[in-house]
């Protein structure tokens, strides 16, 4: 498969960044073109509509999540520890894509919620391979989701505010999964 043109990548990145920083309403086609330093005609050459741009963003998220799941499945500490350990928003491209998809879902984009549910189901399936009790696996998943949500809002994991370190949370994951620390 040929590599997509740089303008196309720049447009998806500009759309992602506008969604994250200013929200769905501000991520107009004109704003995306301007942010990517691409003409409106160049934007329309690659993406005929805002929905087509959103679909490209969601495909980029799917691809990034697939790589993440491969790492999660291969992690020597196990999928549960990997999921919680990496659930702090650290400003990666995948983090930005994920937050952008959340913004699209909140704005009612029909495909965004479906993609987010698909990703969560795939991550949970990996956790459930390790932790067979469905309630415990779900608790671990929700621990990671809550950590990600809070760190996305605040920018970092607020150890001082909660008095709990990431290491202490991973020890809880070990107890829940039956693994000894």
Phi, psi and omega in degrees: 000129182291151179291136179295151179299151180300324179298320179298315178297319180296322179293317178296317179297319179295318178298314178304310184296322176294318178301315183292314188275328187235347178097171187295321182294327181279345183274060179283165178299318179298317181294321179296313180300315181297315181295325181275356184057044179235143178294159177300322176298321177295320176299311182292335175296318182274325185223113184288341183206168176295327177296322178294323177294317178297319179298321177296319177297316180293325176293321177297321177296315178303316181295316179295321180292327177297316177298317179298318180295324176298317177296318181298315181294328184267353185297129182295338178276352178101157182300324184293312179296319178301313184300312181291316181301323183263010181272014173264125179295112183250012175082020178286169176302319180296320177302313181296319178297318181295314178296320178299319179294323176298318178299319178296317180297317179297332179276359176093012178294121187296326182282333184295312180298320179298318179293316179298319177295321178299315180295315178300318179297321180291319177296316179297322178299320177294319178297319181290341173292329181269318182246108188280340177286114184302322181291321179291317178299319178294321178298319178295316179300315181291330175298313179295317180298317179295319177298316179296314181301310183295317182291333176291325179284314187268345179096328178214165175287119186274076181303321181296320183293323183258345180070021182227131179271165175299322177300320178293323176295321178295327175295324176295318176302317179299316179296315181296324183275353181085004178276141177271135181293000000 
